Amino acid sequence: METEPPVAVFNVDGEYFAIDDTCTHDQSSLADGYIDGDVVECAWHFAKFSIRTGVVLSPPATRPVCAYRVQLRGDDVMVDIPQPEEPA
């Protein structure tokens, strides 16, 4: 199932985390990046992000990615993606 925005789900030592899948530097998929512990490195220009929080850890990216709450329900991994608010 495709989501908007695209979301990447990572398993770090048995704990699941979800962040936006798109690098804030140049639209590359973070799911296609390199993982080292709880850090994902963008495959295009090597910006690094915390898988746990979405915080940007190295340039060239300067903005974090969104992190989402994850719940396990049996064998299913559920990601809580807030719905955008309607304009007033």
MOSUL-V779972 format. One record per residue. N is the residue number from 1. SS is DSSP state (hx for helix, st for strand, lp for the rest). PSI is psi in whole degrees, 0 to 359 (* if undefined). BURIAL is + if it has 24 or more other ideal C-beta (glycine too) atoms within 12 Angstrom, else -. Layout:
# MOSUL-V779972
n: <N N>
ss: <SS SS>
psi: <PSI PSI>
burial: <BURIAL BURIAL>
This chain:
# MOSUL-V779972
n: <1 2 3 4 5 6 7 8 9 10 11 12 13 14 15 16 17 18 19 20 21 22 23 24 25 26 27 28 29 30 31 32 33 34 35 36 37 38 39 40 41 42 43 44 45 46 47 48 49 50 51 52 53 54 55 56 57 58 59 60 61 62 63 64 65 66 67 68 69 70 71 72 73 74 75 76 77 78 79 80 81 82 83 84 85 86 87 88>
ss: <lp lp lp lp lp lp st st st st st st lp lp st st st st st st lp st lp lp lp lp lp lp st hx hx hx lp st st st lp lp st st st lp lp lp lp lp lp st st st lp lp lp lp lp st st st lp lp lp lp lp lp lp lp st st st st st st st lp lp st st st st st lp lp lp lp lp lp lp lp>
psi: <129 139 159 113 160 140 138 134 132 145 112 105 42 357 134 141 151 133 165 141 347 123 137 352 314 40 24 149 123 334 338 3 190 133 132 100 244 30 136 135 126 134 337 305 9 20 146 144 148 125 329 323 343 358 137 134 344 153 163 353 146 348 141 167 157 140 145 151 138 138 145 130 97 236 0 139 117 130 126 104 110 144 140 145 144 139 144 *>
burial: <- - - - + + + + + + - - - - - + + + + + + + + + + - - + - + + - + - + - - + + + + + - - - - + + + + + + - + - + + - - - + - - - + + + + - + - - - - - - - - + - - - - - - - - ->
